[in-house]
Amino acid sequence: MIIGTSPNGVFIVNEKTGAIRWKLKGNFFGIAHDHYLEQTIVAERVDDGTILHSFKNINRQGSKIKFTEVLDVHQINCTSGIWGTHIILTDTKRNRIILYELPKKRITIGSISINTEEDIHHVNAVLKQPLWNSNFYVGLNNKGTSESQVMVINECEQSVDELITLKGIYHTHDLEPYQGDILISASHQGFVYSFNKKEPLFYTGDVWTRGLTVAPEGIWVGYSAVSPRSSRQDPNLKNSINLFSHHKFELIKSIEIPEVGQINDLIYIPKEEM
């Protein structure tokens, strides 16, 4: 199944039949799945912070955790390994990332730069893959005023190893692992970008590209109509999720998501895990 988030709620798609149903209503952004704890986590934006909703069964309401420290949350990520189990959140409004350790319920605040009270770099994506190495990756959108960047942070030393500028790429979202590479949405330019090759992997067309997830049948990409921020909750926007094949990256299928507003994030979860 595909689970997606939007300003109008969390939706679930049967990718084989195209059937759609709603899980939660509200303004949601980041979504992650922790295979170790067997739970899915979605981040809801509220006026005074962020609420994480976690559930093991898609048909039941799960637990909630509220963070007043996190504002304008974007992508989130879960990681389990020798350093423990963490939920990593992007605190975009304050230009930093937050690590929430389970089950100790301990919060660690990490700054992206000296000024952590202003959205300078528009920190909007985070990826940690413990099987690769000790690094995690942070996407800096830079609000389109300069080229997007990816910050590589050494988890062991809590230091920045690299700051990689994506030449000619603006308004990026998503960091999605893919066959030893990392996929990035080049949202305004309408393509999916290869971090390793430093070039477009495939084009999506004249749409706002946001939300990436890898499934056995291919790569699912969220399409949203290009619209001003004030209109992104509009239920009349014609938005969809779209499947591209592995290897040739050909468009296989498109499923329109009615009344969704902008598509913010996507995740594929095998049915047996839910």
N, C-alpha and C positions, 0 to 999 in steps of 0.2 A: 504494500500500500504506500501511497504518497501522502504525507501530512504537510500542509502549508500554513503559513501565517499571513495575516493581512491586517489593515487598520480596522476591519470589520469583524475579525475573529479568526479562529483556527478551523480549517476545513480538512476533510479526509477524502481522498480519491482512490477508488478502485481502478488501478491503471489498466486493467484488462477490459473492464466493462464501461469505464467512464463514469460510473455512478459517483455522486458527490453527496456528502453530508457534513453538517457543521458539528464541531465538538464544543467550542467555547465561543462566546461573543465578547468583544472588547477590542482594544487596540494592541495587537500582538506583533512581535518582530522575530527575535531569534528563536531557533529551535535546535535541540540536540538530543541524541540518544546515547545513554550509557549502557553498553552491553554487559558490563560487569554487574551493575546493580539492576539491570533489566528494567530500566525506566526511561520514559521520554519526558523531556523538560521543555517548556515553552515560556518565553519571557513576555510579560504584559507591561506596557507602558501606562503608568498612572501619573496624575499631576505631581505627586510628591515622591516619586521613586519608581521602583520596578518590583513586580510580583512574579516570582517563578512558580509555575504550576507543574507538578510532577505526577505522572500516573504510569502504572504498570499495565493496566488494562484499559484499552482505548474506550471501552464502554462505561467506565466508572470514573467518577471524580476523584482526583488524587489529593495530595497535600499541597500547601502553599507556603512560600517563604517570601517575606517582604524586605526589600533593601531600600532604605531611604538614601543610601550613599550613591546609588546608581541612577542617573538621569539620561533620558533619550537613548536607552539601550538599543543596540543593533544586533549583530550576530553574537551568538554564544557557542561554547564548545564544552564537551565533557572529556575528561581524561582519567584513566585509571592505570596505575603502575607502581613502581617501587617508591615513588614520592607521595603515594596516597591517591585518593579520588578527589578530583576538583571539578567545579563548574567555573569556567572562565567567562566573564562578562565584559563587553565593551561599554564603558561609561563615556559615551561620546560627548555629552555635554561638558564634562570636566576633563576631557583629553587624557584618559587613563584607562587601564584595565583593572578588573577586580578578580581575585581568586577566592573562591568559597570552598573550603575544605570539608568534605564529608568523611566520617560521621561526626567529626569534632565541632562542626558548625563554626569554623574559624575563618575570619575574613582577612585577606592580605591585599593591600592597596598598592598597585604599582603605577608610577607616573611614566608618561611617555616623554615628557620634557619638564623643565622646571615649573612652568606655569600649568597647574592642574585645575584651574578654575575657569578656563575658557576653552571653547571648542576651536582649537587651532588646526589640528591635523584631521579632524573629523574621523576619529578612530572608529572603524565600523566593521571590522572582520577579525577573527582570531582562529587559529588552528594549532592544535597540539596533537602530534602523533607519536606516542612514546616508543613505538616499535621502530621508528626511523632513527631517531637520535634524541639528544637532550634539548633540542631547540623547540621553541614555538614561534609562530609567525603572526604578525599583527599587520592588518591592512590599514593604510593611511590614505583616505580619499582626498584629503587636502582641499575639500569643498570645491574642486574644479578650478581653483585659482592657480594651481601649479600641477605638475605631473604627479600622478599617484605613486605611492611608494609601498614597499613591504619591509617591515622591520623584523630582523631575525634576532631573537633573544635567547641567550644561553640560560637554560633553566637552573643549572647547577650553580653558576656564578652570578645569576641575576644581572647579567650585563648584555649590552647590545653588541652582537657580533658583526652584523652588517645592516646597512640601510640601503636598500636597493631601489633605485628610481626606475619606474616603468616608462621608458622613453616614448613620448607621444601619446600616452594613455592617461585619460582623465575620468573622473567620476567612477571609480571602481567599487565593486561590492563582492563579497563572498571570497572565501578561501576554501576550496574543496579538493581533498586528495584524490588523485586519479592516476593509477598505474605508475607510481613513483614520481609523478608530476603534481603540480597544484594548479587547479583551474581557477580563473578569476573572471568575474563578469565585468566587461568594459561596457558599462551601462549605456552611456550616451552614444557610443560609437557602434553599438549593435553587434558585438561579437564576444565569443568566449576566448580568453587569452591563456596561453601556456606560459607558466612561470619559468619552466626550464628552458624552453626555446626562445622566450622573449619575443613572441610573435602571436598573431591570432591563430587559434586552433581551428575554429570554424565560425561562420557568420550567421547571425540570427535575423537580420533585416532591420527595418526602420521601426524598432520598438525599444522600450526601456527594459534592458536585460538585467534581471535581478532574481536570485534564487537558483541554486544549482544543487543537484544531488545525483549520485551515480547508482544505477540499478543494474541487475544482470542483463536487461534488454537494451541498455544504453544510458545516455545522459539526459536527465530531465532539466529543462530550463524554464524559468518563469518569464512570461512576457507581460508587460504592462504598457498601457498607452502612455505616451509622453504627456505629462500634465504638470501644472504647478503644484507645489506642496499643499496648497489650500484645497485642491480638488482630488487628492489621492484617496479619499474615503468614498468618493462618488460611486454608488452601486451600479451606475449605468456604464461605467468603463468596460470596454470589451477586452478582458484579460484572459490569459490561458496558460496552461503548462504544456510544454512541447518536448517530444522525445527525439533525440538524435542518436543514430547508430554508433556503436563503437567502430573504431578504425577508419571508416569512410566518412563518418559524421554527417550522414544524410538524414533529413527530416523524415521521421517515420509516422508520427502521430501527433495530433493536437487536440487537447481537451479544453473547451472553454469553461471558465469558472464564473458563473453568474453571481452578481451582487457582491463581488469580493473586494472591490476597490483595487488598490495596488497590491501586487503579490510581493511580499517581503522576503520570505525564506522558504525553502523546501527541504524535506528529508525523506529518503526511502527507508522503509523498515519492512523486513520480511514478515509475512503474516504469522509465522510460527513464534515470533518474538513478542507478539501482542495478543 
